[in-house]
Amino acid sequence: MRKKIINEKPSIIIWGNDGYNSLGVLRQLSELDYPVLFLVHQKKKHCATWSKYCKDYVICKTVKDGINFLKSRKSNLNVQEILIPTNDVIAEVIDSNKEDLRSYLFGGVGPDFSLAEISDKVNMCKLAKSCGFKVPKTVIVNKRLDISSLDFPCVIKPRKHYLGFDSKFKIRRCENTEDLINVLTKIDYSDNYIIQEAINKVSDILIYGCRLPDHTILIPGVFKKLRWDESNDGSYGYLMPFKYDNNYKAIRLFLESINYVGLFSFEFGECEDILYFYEANLRNDGTSHYFYQSGSNVIAAFCLSMFKKDYLSVYKKIQQEHVFIDEIRDSYNISRGNVEKTIWKTQRKKATVFKYYSKDDKKPYAYMFYRFRIISNIASFLRSINLKY
């Protein structure tokens, strides 16, 4: 049953899927003395909604339902409420409806820009290159594409996410022409996929932070990914102090050029101490609570800044290295031979940063672990049938 919050202060509204991104935001906002409303996109999935910090939530099956809810919502205060999106589609929907939502406070690009246009990876890569980033060679997938002209290995990924588009994968690496043709046969030859040269990376680097209304940029540190799960999400690595000063200028120019204010992340492939630009996420990143567990509450700082309050009490830079592990899905790497079981157990014991687990908020982790075990058992059974017959 939905629990009611009586507004004595302006609310902070999280709008996104019932997953780990929204869960992390709820935990970070628990440090602030403001009521929080979780606007659940599509349906309840027993992750963020099972957090003890989820005191009030509303389910909106479509983004249209969400916009209508926000437009009809009446605050009993003479102040604006903050709106935090946790996925690309919702961030773009908010941007395209910003006139109807002007009674709310939220991040976004300047009035001369469209978030949907900037989020297109072709446009994004052009902008990144002009700002000084090193960008892998990029081509658009279409029926006129000359595969013989491509360099291998390469990666193929969606050009952008939008309503009605359902990608079968986040990213696929192709070692040769045969691999690429195999992937292309499983998608339509629309112009919503791109192919990029593959970087011979030693790690992925994610730089997380926010740009405040006064144009101050907060970057608490970096997330260095050394292992990935089956969906190509980083599942093991380190949270570290920020050290990529050569890339700070390019980040600042990128954000300034579109007059962006809000939470962000920049993703790179690291090769021989050089960072190659992958993409920028102009909304809250799903890794934000990794930085929080490492000592820095960027989301709380951003909200306080939007409310014109002092944010320095909650914002700190990461001071030392912290080990992260996806405590549920990183074990995939054991069965794939990417890490020995004894080494994995040692790394797991050293980890202090997790995707779901919190000693003060255990229910979401318990459910996600239980769900993962069921899915894994079903997958193992299906594999055994295939092997048998």
C-alpha positions in Angstrom: 0.0 0.0 0.0 1.2 3.4 -0.8 2.3 5.4 2.2 1.4 9.1 2.2 4.0 11.8 2.8 2.7 15.1 4.2 4.6 17.9 2.4 6.2 20.2 4.9 9.2 20.7 2.6 9.6 20.5 -1.2 9.8 17.0 -2.4 12.5 15.3 -4.5 11.0 13.0 -7.2 12.9 10.1 -8.7 11.5 8.9 -12.0 12.8 5.7 -13.4 12.8 1.9 -13.5 12.5 -0.1 -10.3 16.2 -1.1 -10.4 19.6 -0.5 -8.9 19.9 3.1 -10.3 16.8 4.3 -8.5 17.7 2.2 -5.4 21.0 4.0 -5.2 19.4 7.4 -5.5 16.9 6.6 -2.7 19.8 5.6 -0.4 21.7 8.8 -1.1 18.7 11.0 -0.6 18.1 9.4 2.8 20.8 11.7 4.1 18.6 14.8 3.3 15.7 16.0 5.3 13.3 16.2 2.3 10.4 13.9 1.4 11.1 11.7 -1.6 8.6 10.3 -4.1 9.6 7.4 -6.4 7.7 7.6 -9.8 8.1 4.0 -11.0 8.3 3.5 -14.8 6.3 0.7 -16.2 6.0 -1.7 -13.3 7.1 -2.7 -9.8 10.1 -5.1 -9.9 10.8 -5.4 -6.1 14.2 -3.7 -6.1 14.1 0.0 -5.3 10.5 -0.3 -4.1 11.6 -2.8 -1.5 14.1 -0.4 0.0 13.3 0.8 3.5 14.0 4.3 2.1 11.1 4.0 -0.4 8.4 5.7 1.7 6.2 6.8 -1.2 5.8 5.6 -4.8 3.5 5.8 -7.7 3.5 3.5 -10.7 3.1 5.0 -14.2 3.0 2.4 -16.9 4.1 4.8 -19.7 6.1 8.0 -20.0 2.9 9.7 -21.1 1.2 8.6 -17.8 4.3 10.0 -15.9 4.1 13.4 -17.7 0.4 13.6 -17.0 0.9 12.8 -13.3 3.6 15.4 -13.0 1.5 18.0 -14.8 -1.5 17.3 -12.5 0.5 17.1 -9.3 -0.2 20.1 -7.1 2.2 21.0 -4.3 1.0 22.8 -1.2 4.2 24.7 -1.2 5.3 27.9 -2.9 8.6 26.3 -4.0 9.6 24.0 -6.9 10.3 20.3 -6.5 13.3 18.5 -7.9 12.9 15.9 -10.6 15.7 13.3 -11.1 15.5 10.9 -14.1 17.4 7.6 -14.0 17.3 6.5 -17.7 17.9 8.1 -21.1 14.4 7.9 -22.4 12.8 9.5 -19.4 15.5 12.3 -19.4 14.7 13.0 -23.0 10.9 13.0 -22.3 11.4 15.5 -19.5 13.6 17.7 -21.8 11.0 17.6 -24.6 8.2 18.6 -22.1 10.2 21.2 -20.1 7.7 23.9 -20.8 4.9 21.9 -19.3 7.2 20.9 -16.4 8.5 24.4 -15.6 7.1 24.2 -12.1 9.8 21.6 -11.4 13.6 21.9 -11.0 15.7 19.5 -13.1 18.9 19.3 -15.1 19.2 19.6 -18.8 20.8 21.2 -21.8 20.4 24.9 -22.7 17.4 26.3 -24.5 19.2 26.2 -27.9 19.7 22.4 -27.7 17.7 19.2 -27.6 18.8 16.4 -25.3 17.6 13.8 -27.8 19.8 15.4 -30.5 22.9 15.5 -28.2 22.2 11.9 -27.0 22.5 10.6 -30.6 26.0 9.0 -30.5 26.9 10.3 -33.9 26.3 13.9 -32.9 27.8 13.2 -29.5 31.0 11.8 -30.9 31.4 14.8 -33.2 30.9 17.2 -30.3 33.3 15.1 -28.1 36.0 15.3 -30.8 35.6 19.1 -31.2 36.1 19.4 -27.4 39.4 17.5 -27.5 38.5 13.9 -26.7 40.1 11.1 -28.6 37.2 9.4 -30.3 37.2 5.9 -32.1 36.4 5.9 -35.8 32.6 5.7 -36.1 30.3 4.7 -39.0 26.5 4.4 -39.2 25.0 1.0 -40.0 22.8 1.0 -43.1 22.3 -1.1 -46.2 24.9 0.9 -48.1 27.6 0.0 -45.6 30.7 -1.5 -47.2 31.8 -4.1 -44.6 35.1 -4.7 -46.5 36.2 -1.1 -45.7 35.9 -1.6 -41.9 38.8 -2.3 -39.5 38.6 -5.3 -37.2 38.1 -5.9 -34.3 35.1 -3.5 -34.0 32.1 -3.0 -31.8 28.5 -2.4 -32.8 25.9 -0.7 -30.5 22.7 1.3 -30.6 23.0 4.9 -31.9 20.5 6.0 -29.3 17.6 4.8 -27.1 14.1 6.1 -27.8 10.5 5.1 -27.2 9.6 2.0 -29.2 13.2 1.0 -29.9 14.1 -2.4 -28.4 17.8 -3.3 -28.8 18.8 -6.9 -28.4 22.1 -5.9 -26.9 24.0 -3.1 -25.3 27.2 -3.6 -27.2 28.7 -6.5 -29.3 32.4 -7.0 -30.2 33.1 -8.5 -33.6 36.6 -9.9 -34.3 36.1 -10.3 -38.0 33.7 -10.0 -41.0 31.9 -13.2 -40.1 31.1 -12.0 -36.6 29.8 -8.7 -37.8 27.6 -10.3 -40.5 26.2 -12.7 -37.9 25.2 -9.7 -35.7 23.7 -7.7 -38.6 21.5 -10.6 -39.6 19.8 -10.3 -36.2 18.9 -6.6 -36.5 17.2 -4.6 -39.1 19.4 -2.4 -41.2 18.1 0.8 -39.7 20.3 3.8 -39.1 20.0 3.4 -35.3 23.2 1.3 -34.9 26.8 2.4 -35.2 30.1 0.6 -35.6 33.2 1.8 -33.9 36.8 0.6 -34.0 37.5 -1.5 -30.9 40.0 -0.1 -28.5 42.6 -2.6 -27.1 41.6 -1.5 -23.7 43.0 -2.6 -20.4 40.0 -1.1 -18.5 36.9 1.0 -18.9 36.9 4.3 -17.1 33.7 6.1 -15.9 34.0 9.7 -14.7 30.9 10.7 -12.7 29.8 14.0 -11.4 27.5 17.0 -11.9 27.5 20.6 -13.1 25.7 22.9 -10.7 23.5 25.9 -11.6 26.4 28.2 -10.8 28.5 26.2 -13.4 30.7 24.6 -10.7 31.7 21.0 -11.8 31.9 18.4 -9.1 33.8 15.2 -9.9 34.3 13.0 -6.8 36.5 10.3 -8.5 36.5 7.6 -11.2 35.2 4.1 -11.5 37.8 1.8 -13.1 36.1 -1.3 -14.6 38.3 -4.4 -14.9 35.7 -7.1 -15.4 32.2 -7.2 -17.0 29.1 -9.3 -16.6 27.2 -11.1 -19.4 25.4 -7.9 -20.4 28.7 -5.9 -20.5 28.1 -3.9 -17.4 31.2 -3.4 -15.2 31.1 -6.0 -12.5 34.5 -5.7 -10.8 36.9 -2.8 -10.4 38.0 0.2 -8.2 36.6 3.5 -7.1 39.5 5.9 -7.1 40.5 9.5 -6.7 40.2 11.6 -9.9 43.6 11.6 -11.7 42.7 12.3 -15.4 43.4 16.0 -15.4 44.1 16.0 -19.1 40.5 15.1 -19.7 39.0 17.6 -17.3 39.3 20.4 -19.8 37.5 18.4 -22.5 34.7 17.5 -20.0 34.3 21.1 -19.1 34.1 22.3 -22.7 31.6 19.5 -23.6 29.2 20.6 -20.8 29.7 24.3 -21.4 29.1 24.0 -25.2 25.6 22.7 -24.6 25.1 24.7 -21.3 24.3 21.5 -19.5 23.3 21.5 -15.8 22.8 18.3 -13.9 24.2 14.9 -13.1 26.4 13.2 -15.7 28.9 10.5 -16.5 31.6 10.1 -19.2 32.7 6.6 -20.3 36.0 5.8 -21.9 38.2 2.9 -22.9 41.7 3.1 -21.4 44.6 2.1 -23.6 48.2 2.9 -22.6 47.1 5.7 -20.3 45.0 7.3 -23.1 41.3 7.6 -22.7 39.1 7.0 -25.8 35.6 8.5 -25.6 32.7 6.1 -25.6 29.7 8.2 -24.6 28.3 10.8 -22.1 25.2 10.0 -20.1 23.4 13.3 -19.4 21.4 12.1 -16.4 22.1 10.2 -13.2 24.4 7.2 -13.8 23.6 3.8 -12.4 27.0 3.8 -10.7 26.3 6.9 -8.5 25.8 4.8 -5.4 29.3 3.2 -5.9 30.7 6.7 -5.3 28.4 7.2 -2.4 29.7 4.0 -0.8 33.2 5.4 -1.4 32.4 8.6 0.6 30.8 11.1 -1.7 27.1 12.0 -2.1 26.9 13.8 -5.4 23.2 13.5 -5.8 22.5 15.1 -2.4 25.0 17.9 -3.2 23.2 18.5 -6.5 19.8 18.7 -4.8 21.0 21.1 -2.1 22.5 23.3 -4.8 19.2 23.3 -6.7 17.5 24.3 -3.5 20.1 27.1 -3.0 21.5 25.4 0.1 25.1 24.6 1.1 26.1 21.4 -0.5 29.7 21.1 0.8 28.6 19.3 3.9 27.6 16.2 1.8 30.1 16.4 -1.1 33.5 14.9 -0.6 36.1 13.7 -3.1 37.1 10.1 -2.9 40.3 9.9 -0.8 41.4 6.4 -1.3 40.9 3.3 -3.5 37.8 1.1 -2.8 37.2 -2.3 -4.3 33.8 -2.8 -6.1 32.1 -6.1 -7.0 28.7 -6.9 -8.4 28.0 -9.3 -5.6 25.4 -11.2 -7.7 26.5 -11.2 -11.4 30.3 -11.0 -11.3 30.4 -14.8 -10.6 29.5 -15.2 -14.3 33.2 -14.6 -14.9 34.2 -17.7 -12.9 32.2 -20.1 -15.2 33.6 -18.2 -18.3 37.1 -18.7 -17.1 37.9 -15.0 -16.7 38.9 -15.4 -13.1 39.8 -18.3 -10.9 37.3 -19.1 -8.1 39.9 -18.8 -5.3 41.0 -15.3 -6.7 37.3 -14.3 -7.0 36.6 -15.2 -3.4 39.6 -13.2 -2.2 38.4 -10.2 -4.3 34.9 -10.6 -2.9 36.2 -10.4 0.7 38.1 -7.2 -0.1 35.2 -5.5 -1.7 33.5 -2.7 0.3 31.3 -1.3 -2.6 28.4 -3.3 -3.9 25.6 -3.1 -6.5 22.7 -4.0 -4.3 23.9 -4.9 -0.9 23.7 -2.5 2.1 23.9 -3.7 5.7 21.3 -1.1 6.6 18.9 -2.0 3.7 19.1 -5.7 3.0 15.7 -6.5 1.4 16.5 -5.4 -2.2 19.7 -7.5 -2.3 17.9 -10.5 -0.9 15.2 -10.4 -3.5 17.6 -9.8 -6.4 19.9 -12.6 -5.3 16.9 -15.0 -5.1 15.7 -13.9 -8.5 19.1 -14.4 -10.0 19.4 -17.9 -8.6 16.0 -18.9 -10.1 17.0 -17.5 -13.6 20.4 -19.2 -13.4 18.8 -22.5 -12.5 16.4 -22.3 -15.4 19.2 -21.3 -17.8 21.3 -24.3 -16.6 18.4 -26.6 -17.2 17.8 -25.3 -20.7 21.5 -25.7 -21.5 21.4 -29.3 -20.3 18.5 -30.1 -22.6 20.4 -28.6 -25.6 23.5 -30.7 -24.7 21.4 -33.8 -24.3 19.5 -33.5 -27.5 
